[in-house]
Amino acid sequence: MVKKHTDKDQLDKDAAQPDEGPITERGIERGEEDEDFVPVIIKRSDESVRHPDDVLEKAITHGLEQLKRSSVSLILSSFGAGLILGFTVMAVAVMATLTAPLQDPLLLRISMALVYPLGFIVCIMVGTQLFTEHTATAVYPVLSGKAGLKQLGRLWGFVLVGNLLGAAASAGLLDLAEEVILAREGYIHVGRHLVGFSSGPLFFSSMLAGWLMALGGWLILVTSPALSQMFCIYIVTFLIGLGGLHHSIAGSCELFAYIFVGGNATVWESVRFLGVAILGNLIGGSVFVAGFNYTHIRKTQEIGNGSAES
């Protein structure tokens, strides 16, 4: 039989332990609930599904940690992320090379979408800095007034530069290993998909991709570690691959690989793709996820506080 604690000071102390995350209103409420319920049951229930208030506070804390990282740390971590996404490009190009000759559009699209998430899963689970993930995460501290736009711009700038450098290096390595990988036709197929659209459709495609990637970052905060987080990443990136949506960093690696294997992308086409894709990802993540999540949770808190006062 579990002995129930009734000392409120001890409950408050337990609620403030570091492994429970930042103290929130929900945390205080849980401490009060422990007076009437067995604590171990309540905590197990909370770990399965996190309250939106807790997730937002965790997002703000995580965003602040990233904003405070040193420039060297950001560059190295983001460079690593760009390198890792090269494996997504390799997997997609191999599948495109193998299935395109069959002239079955459904098989081609499904096969590419199935392997598209692989590099993203590795990239995010090892903790490297990915630009599209931070378009949302780093916005929360700014919206809460705990950080400024200058800090946000610094983070985005370093992560974006590191990602692009890593993507270029990764594409170069894929080209050097092409005699083994044998995916040249796949790189060309994917490259044409990048530069073959006008700016309007490309922007909205990139916005949807940024939206999905930022949702993936939010879902990681909602779910418990390990397989559930990997599954969340797989879902959102599978949808990006299935829709053929444009991700600025994976797309930049695809673009560089396309150029290295002899694709005929012009300088203007390359710059236009990168600029539009980055802008679309940025708006999709920061507005449709960070802005909406922060606003609706804060408004709900205000309504709840107003009801409590009345």
DRENDO-1510 file (C-alpha; in Angstrom, 1 decimal, always signed):
<recs>
REC; n; res; u; v; w
REC; 1; MET; +0.0; +0.0; +0.0 .
REC; 2; VAL; +1.4; +3.4; -1.0 .
REC; 3; LYS; +1.6; +5.9; +1.9 .
REC; 4; LYS; -0.2; +9.1; +1.0 .
REC; 5; HIS; +1.6; +12.4; +1.7 .
REC; 6; THR; -0.5; +15.2; +3.3 .
REC; 7; ASP; +2.3; +17.7; +4.0 .
REC; 8; LYS; +1.6; +20.6; +1.5 .
REC; 9; ASP; +5.1; +22.0; +1.8 .
REC; 10; GLN; +6.6; +18.6; +0.8 .
REC; 11; LEU; +4.2; +18.4; -2.1 .
REC; 12; ASP; +5.2; +21.9; -3.3 .
REC; 13; LYS; +8.9; +20.9; -3.0 .
REC; 14; ASP; +8.2; +17.7; -5.0 .
REC; 15; ALA; +6.4; +19.6; -7.7 .
REC; 16; ALA; +9.4; +21.9; -8.1 .
REC; 17; GLN; +12.0; +19.2; -8.8 .
REC; 18; PRO; +14.0; +19.7; -12.0 .
REC; 19; ASP; +13.0; +16.4; -13.6 .
REC; 20; GLU; +9.4; +17.6; -13.6 .
REC; 21; GLY; +10.1; +20.6; -15.9 .
REC; 22; PRO; +9.2; +24.2; -15.3 .
REC; 23; ILE; +6.6; +25.1; -12.6 .
REC; 24; THR; +3.3; +25.9; -14.1 .
REC; 25; GLU; -0.3; +26.5; -12.9 .
REC; 26; ARG; -1.0; +22.9; -13.8 .
REC; 27; GLY; +2.0; +21.9; -11.6 .
REC; 28; ILE; +0.5; +23.7; -8.6 .
REC; 29; GLU; -2.9; +22.1; -9.3 .
REC; 30; ARG; -1.3; +18.7; -9.3 .
REC; 31; GLY; +0.3; +19.4; -6.0 .
REC; 32; GLU; -3.1; +20.2; -4.5 .
REC; 33; GLU; -4.7; +17.2; -6.1 .
REC; 34; ASP; -2.1; +15.0; -4.4 .
REC; 35; GLU; -3.8; +15.8; -1.1 .
REC; 36; ASP; -6.8; +13.7; -2.2 .
REC; 37; PHE; -5.3; +11.2; -4.6 .
REC; 38; VAL; -2.3; +8.8; -4.5 .
REC; 39; PRO; +0.5; +10.8; -6.2 .
REC; 40; VAL; +2.0; +7.9; -8.1 .
REC; 41; ILE; -1.2; +7.4; -10.1 .
REC; 42; ILE; -1.7; +11.1; -10.9 .
REC; 43; LYS; +1.9; +11.4; -12.2 .
REC; 44; ARG; +1.7; +8.4; -14.4 .
REC; 45; SER; -1.5; +9.8; -15.9 .
REC; 46; ASP; +0.2; +13.2; -16.5 .
REC; 47; GLU; +3.1; +11.6; -18.3 .
REC; 48; SER; +0.9; +9.9; -20.9 .
REC; 49; VAL; -0.7; +13.1; -22.1 .
REC; 50; ARG; +0.7; +16.5; -21.2 .
REC; 51; HIS; -1.5; +19.5; -20.6 .
REC; 52; PRO; -1.1; +22.3; -23.2 .
REC; 53; ASP; -0.1; +24.7; -20.5 .
REC; 54; ASP; +2.8; +22.5; -19.6 .
REC; 55; VAL; +3.8; +22.0; -23.2 .
REC; 56; LEU; +3.9; +25.7; -23.9 .
REC; 57; GLU; +6.1; +26.3; -20.8 .
REC; 58; LYS; +8.4; +23.5; -21.9 .
REC; 59; ALA; +8.5; +25.0; -25.4 .
REC; 60; ILE; +9.5; +28.4; -24.0 .
REC; 61; THR; +12.2; +26.9; -21.8 .
REC; 62; HIS; +13.6; +24.8; -24.7 .
REC; 63; GLY; +13.5; +27.9; -26.9 .
REC; 64; LEU; +15.4; +30.0; -24.4 .
REC; 65; GLU; +18.1; +27.2; -24.1 .
REC; 66; GLN; +18.6; +27.4; -27.9 .
REC; 67; LEU; +18.7; +31.2; -28.0 .
REC; 68; LYS; +21.5; +31.2; -25.3 .
REC; 69; ARG; +23.8; +28.7; -27.1 .
REC; 70; SER; +27.1; +30.0; -28.3 .
REC; 71; SER; +27.7; +30.8; -31.9 .
REC; 72; VAL; +30.2; +28.0; -32.3 .
REC; 73; SER; +27.9; +25.5; -30.8 .
REC; 74; LEU; +25.0; +26.6; -33.2 .
REC; 75; ILE; +27.2; +26.5; -36.3 .
REC; 76; LEU; +28.7; +23.0; -35.5 .
REC; 77; SER; +25.3; +21.5; -34.6 .
REC; 78; SER; +23.5; +23.0; -37.6 .
REC; 79; PHE; +26.3; +21.9; -39.9 .
REC; 80; GLY; +25.8; +18.4; -38.6 .
REC; 81; ALA; +22.1; +18.6; -39.3 .
REC; 82; GLY; +22.7; +19.5; -42.9 .
REC; 83; LEU; +25.1; +16.6; -43.3 .
REC; 84; ILE; +22.6; +14.1; -41.8 .
REC; 85; LEU; +19.8; +15.2; -44.1 .
REC; 86; GLY; +22.0; +14.0; -47.0 .
REC; 87; PHE; +20.8; +10.5; -46.1 .
REC; 88; THR; +17.2; +11.5; -46.7 .
REC; 89; VAL; +18.3; +12.8; -50.2 .
REC; 90; MET; +20.2; +9.6; -50.8 .
REC; 91; ALA; +17.3; +7.4; -49.9 .
REC; 92; VAL; +14.8; +9.4; -51.9 .
REC; 93; ALA; +17.1; +9.4; -55.0 .
REC; 94; VAL; +17.7; +5.7; -54.8 .
REC; 95; MET; +14.0; +5.0; -54.6 .
REC; 96; ALA; +13.3; +7.4; -57.5 .
REC; 97; THR; +16.0; +5.7; -59.6 .
REC; 98; LEU; +14.6; +2.3; -59.0 .
REC; 99; THR; +10.9; +3.0; -59.4 .
REC; 100; ALA; +10.8; +5.7; -62.1 .
REC; 101; PRO; +11.5; +3.3; -65.0 .
REC; 102; LEU; +8.4; +1.3; -64.0 .
REC; 103; GLN; +6.3; +4.4; -65.0 .
REC; 104; ASP; +3.9; +4.0; -62.1 .
REC; 105; PRO; +3.3; +7.5; -60.6 .
REC; 106; LEU; +1.7; +6.0; -57.5 .
REC; 107; LEU; +4.5; +3.6; -56.8 .
REC; 108; LEU; +7.1; +6.4; -57.4 .
REC; 109; ARG; +5.5; +8.8; -55.0 .
REC; 110; ILE; +4.7; +6.3; -52.2 .
REC; 111; SER; +8.2; +4.8; -52.3 .
REC; 112; MET; +9.9; +8.2; -52.1 .
REC; 113; ALA; +7.6; +9.3; -49.3 .
REC; 114; LEU; +8.3; +6.1; -47.2 .
REC; 115; VAL; +12.0; +6.8; -47.0 .
REC; 116; TYR; +11.9; +10.6; -46.9 .
REC; 117; PRO; +11.6; +10.7; -43.1 .
REC; 118; LEU; +14.7; +8.6; -42.4 .
REC; 119; GLY; +17.3; +11.4; -42.3 .
REC; 120; PHE; +14.9; +13.7; -40.4 .
REC; 121; ILE; +14.4; +11.1; -37.7 .
REC; 122; VAL; +18.2; +10.7; -37.2 .
REC; 123; CYS; +18.7; +14.5; -37.4 .
REC; 124; ILE; +16.2; +15.4; -34.8 .
REC; 125; MET; +16.7; +12.5; -32.4 .
REC; 126; VAL; +20.4; +13.2; -32.1 .
REC; 127; GLY; +19.7; +16.8; -31.2 .
REC; 128; THR; +21.3; +18.7; -34.1 .
REC; 129; GLN; +19.9; +22.1; -35.0 .
REC; 130; LEU; +17.5; +22.2; -37.9 .
REC; 131; PHE; +16.3; +25.5; -39.2 .
REC; 132; THR; +12.7; +24.5; -39.8 .
REC; 133; GLU; +12.3; +23.1; -36.3 .
REC; 134; HIS; +13.6; +26.4; -34.7 .
REC; 135; THR; +11.3; +28.6; -36.9 .
REC; 136; ALA; +8.7; +27.7; -34.3 .
REC; 137; THR; +10.5; +26.7; -31.1 .
REC; 138; ALA; +12.6; +29.8; -30.8 .
REC; 139; VAL; +9.6; +32.1; -31.4 .
REC; 140; TYR; +7.8; +31.1; -28.1 .
REC; 141; PRO; +10.3; +32.9; -25.8 .
REC; 142; VAL; +9.9; +36.0; -28.0 .
REC; 143; LEU; +6.1; +35.9; -27.8 .
REC; 144; SER; +6.3; +35.5; -24.0 .
REC; 145; GLY; +8.6; +38.5; -23.7 .
REC; 146; LYS; +11.5; +36.5; -22.4 .
REC; 147; ALA; +13.7; +37.1; -25.4 .
REC; 148; GLY; +14.1; +39.7; -28.2 .
REC; 149; LEU; +13.9; +39.7; -32.0 .
REC; 150; LYS; +17.7; +40.2; -32.1 .
REC; 151; GLN; +18.3; +37.0; -30.3 .
REC; 152; LEU; +15.8; +35.2; -32.6 .
REC; 153; GLY; +17.5; +36.6; -35.7 .
REC; 154; ARG; +20.9; +35.5; -34.5 .
REC; 155; LEU; +19.7; +31.9; -33.9 .
REC; 156; TRP; +18.0; +31.7; -37.2 .
REC; 157; GLY; +21.0; +33.1; -39.0 .
REC; 158; PHE; +23.6; +30.8; -37.5 .
REC; 159; VAL; +21.4; +27.7; -37.9 .
REC; 160; LEU; +20.4; +28.5; -41.5 .
REC; 161; VAL; +24.0; +29.1; -42.6 .
REC; 162; GLY; +25.2; +26.0; -40.8 .
REC; 163; ASN; +22.4; +23.9; -42.4 .
REC; 164; LEU; +23.2; +25.1; -45.9 .
REC; 165; LEU; +26.9; +24.5; -45.5 .
REC; 166; GLY; +26.2; +21.0; -44.2 .
REC; 167; ALA; +23.8; +20.4; -47.1 .
REC; 168; ALA; +26.4; +21.4; -49.6 .
REC; 169; ALA; +29.0; +19.2; -48.0 .
REC; 170; SER; +26.6; +16.3; -47.8 .
REC; 171; ALA; +25.7; +16.6; -51.5 .
REC; 172; GLY; +29.4; +16.7; -52.4 .
REC; 173; LEU; +29.9; +13.4; -50.5 .
REC; 174; LEU; +27.0; +11.8; -52.2 .
REC; 175; ASP; +28.5; +12.8; -55.6 .
REC; 176; LEU; +31.8; +11.3; -54.6 .
REC; 177; ALA; +30.1; +8.1; -53.7 .
REC; 178; GLU; +27.9; +8.0; -56.8 .
REC; 179; GLU; +29.6; +5.0; -58.3 .
REC; 180; VAL; +28.5; +3.0; -55.3 .
REC; 181; ILE; +25.1; +4.6; -54.7 .
REC; 182; LEU; +24.0; +4.7; -58.4 .
REC; 183; ALA; +21.3; +7.3; -57.8 .
REC; 184; ARG; +22.1; +9.9; -60.5 .
REC; 185; GLU; +18.7; +9.6; -62.3 .
REC; 186; GLY; +17.0; +10.1; -58.9 .
REC; 187; TYR; +18.9; +13.3; -58.1 .
REC; 188; ILE; +17.9; +14.7; -61.5 .
REC; 189; HIS; +14.3; +13.7; -61.0 .
REC; 190; VAL; +14.2; +15.4; -57.6 .
REC; 191; GLY; +16.1; +18.4; -58.8 .
REC; 192; ARG; +13.7; +19.1; -61.6 .
REC; 193; HIS; +10.9; +19.0; -59.0 .
REC; 194; LEU; +12.7; +21.8; -57.1 .
REC; 195; VAL; +13.3; +24.3; -59.9 .
REC; 196; GLY; +10.3; +23.4; -62.1 .
REC; 197; PHE; +7.7; +25.5; -60.3 .
REC; 198; SER; +6.9; +29.2; -60.3 .
REC; 199; SER; +7.4; +31.2; -57.1 .
REC; 200; GLY; +3.7; +31.2; -56.1 .
REC; 201; PRO; +3.2; +27.4; -55.8 .
REC; 202; LEU; +6.7; +27.0; -54.5 .
REC; 203; PHE; +6.0; +29.5; -51.6 .
REC; 204; PHE; +2.7; +27.8; -50.5 .
REC; 205; SER; +4.3; +24.4; -50.8 .
REC; 206; SER; +7.2; +25.5; -48.6 .
REC; 207; MET; +4.7; +27.1; -46.1 .
REC; 208; LEU; +2.9; +23.9; -45.7 .
REC; 209; ALA; +6.2; +22.0; -45.2 .
REC; 210; GLY; +7.3; +24.5; -42.6 .
REC; 211; TRP; +3.9; +24.2; -40.9 .
REC; 212; LEU; +4.2; +20.4; -40.7 .
REC; 213; MET; +7.8; +20.5; -39.5 .
REC; 214; ALA; +6.9; +22.9; -36.7 .
REC; 215; LEU; +4.0; +20.7; -35.7 .
REC; 216; GLY; +6.4; +17.8; -35.5 .
REC; 217; GLY; +8.5; +19.9; -33.0 .
REC; 218; TRP; +5.4; +20.6; -30.9 .
REC; 219; LEU; +4.4; +16.9; -31.0 .
REC; 220; ILE; +7.9; +15.9; -29.7 .
REC; 221; LEU; +7.3; +18.1; -26.6 .
REC; 222; VAL; +3.8; +16.6; -26.1 .
REC; 223; THR; +4.9; +13.0; -26.3 .
REC; 224; SER; +7.2; +10.9; -24.1 .
REC; 225; PRO; +10.7; +10.2; -25.3 .
REC; 226; ALA; +11.8; +7.3; -27.6 .
REC; 227; LEU; +9.6; +5.5; -30.1 .
REC; 228; SER; +6.6; +7.8; -29.8 .
REC; 229; GLN; +8.7; +10.8; -30.7 .
REC; 230; MET; +10.2; +9.0; -33.7 .
REC; 231; PHE; +6.7; +8.1; -34.8 .
REC; 232; CYS; +5.6; +11.8; -34.7 .
REC; 233; ILE; +8.6; +12.8; -36.8 .
REC; 234; TYR; +7.9; +10.1; -39.3 .
REC; 235; ILE; +4.2; +11.1; -39.6 .
REC; 236; VAL; +4.9; +14.8; -40.4 .
REC; 237; THR; +7.9; +14.2; -42.7 .
REC; 238; PHE; +6.0; +11.4; -44.5 .
REC; 239; LEU; +3.2; +13.9; -45.3 .
REC; 240; ILE; +5.8; +16.3; -46.6 .
REC; 241; GLY; +7.3; +13.6; -48.9 .
REC; 242; LEU; +3.9; +12.3; -49.9 .
REC; 243; GLY; +2.7; +15.8; -51.0 .
REC; 244; GLY; +6.0; +16.6; -52.7 .
REC; 245; LEU; +6.2; +19.7; -50.4 .
REC; 246; HIS; +9.4; +21.8; -50.4 .
REC; 247; HIS; +11.6; +21.7; -47.3 .
REC; 248; SER; +14.3; +24.4; -47.5 .
REC; 249; ILE; +17.2; +22.4; -46.0 .
REC; 250; ALA; +16.5; +18.9; -47.4 .
REC; 251; GLY; +15.7; +20.8; -50.7 .
REC; 252; SER; +19.0; +22.6; -50.6 .
REC; 253; CYS; +20.8; +19.3; -50.3 .
REC; 254; GLU; +18.7; +17.9; -53.2 .
REC; 255; LEU; +19.5; +21.0; -55.2 .
REC; 256; PHE; +23.3; +20.8; -54.6 .
REC; 257; ALA; +23.3; +17.1; -55.5 .
REC; 258; TYR; +21.3; +17.8; -58.7 .
REC; 259; ILE; +24.0; +20.4; -59.7 .
REC; 260; PHE; +26.9; +18.2; -58.8 .
REC; 261; VAL; +25.7; +15.3; -60.9 .
REC; 262; GLY; +25.3; +17.5; -63.9 .
REC; 263; GLY; +21.8; +19.1; -63.6 .
REC; 264; ASN; +21.2; +22.3; -65.5 .
REC; 265; ALA; +19.9; +24.5; -62.7 .
REC; 266; THR; +20.9; +28.1; -63.3 .
REC; 267; VAL; +22.2; +30.4; -60.6 .
REC; 268; TRP; +18.9; +32.4; -60.7 .
REC; 269; GLU; +16.8; +29.2; -60.4 .
REC; 270; SER; +18.9; +28.0; -57.4 .
REC; 271; VAL; +18.7; +31.3; -55.6 .
REC; 272; ARG; +15.0; +31.7; -56.2 .
REC; 273; PHE; +14.3; +28.2; -54.9 .
REC; 274; LEU; +16.3; +28.7; -51.7 .
REC; 275; GLY; +14.9; +32.2; -51.0 .
REC; 276; VAL; +11.2; +31.2; -51.6 .
REC; 277; ALA; +11.6; +27.9; -49.7 .
REC; 278; ILE; +13.2; +29.5; -46.7 .
REC; 279; LEU; +10.6; +32.3; -46.5 .
REC; 280; GLY; +7.7; +29.8; -46.9 .
REC; 281; ASN; +9.1; +27.5; -44.2 .
REC; 282; LEU; +9.7; +30.4; -41.9 .
REC; 283; ILE; +6.1; +31.7; -42.2 .
REC; 284; GLY; +4.6; +28.2; -42.0 .
REC; 285; GLY; +6.5; +27.4; -38.7 .
REC; 286; SER; +6.4; +30.7; -36.9 .
REC; 287; VAL; +2.9; +31.9; -37.8 .
REC; 288; PHE; +0.8; +28.8; -38.2 .
REC; 289; VAL; +2.3; +26.9; -35.3 .
REC; 290; ALA; +4.1; +29.1; -32.8 .
REC; 291; GLY; +1.7; +32.1; -33.2 .
REC; 292; PHE; -1.4; +30.0; -33.2 .
REC; 293; ASN; -0.4; +27.7; -30.3 .
REC; 294; TYR; +0.9; +30.5; -28.1 .
REC; 295; THR; -2.2; +32.7; -28.7 .
REC; 296; HIS; -4.9; +30.1; -28.1 .
REC; 297; ILE; -3.2; +28.6; -25.0 .
REC; 298; ARG; -2.6; +32.0; -23.5 .
REC; 299; LYS; -6.3; +33.1; -24.2 .
REC; 300; THR; -7.5; +29.9; -22.6 .
REC; 301; GLN; -5.4; +30.6; -19.5 .
REC; 302; GLU; -6.8; +34.2; -19.3 .
REC; 303; ILE; -10.4; +32.8; -19.5 .
REC; 304; GLY; -9.5; +30.3; -16.8 .
REC; 305; ASN; -8.0; +32.9; -14.5 .
REC; 306; GLY; -11.0; +35.2; -15.0 .
REC; 307; SER; -13.4; +32.4; -14.1 .
REC; 308; ALA; -11.3; +31.6; -11.0 .
REC; 309; GLU; -11.3; +35.2; -9.8 .
REC; 310; SER; -15.0; +35.6; -10.3 .
</recs>
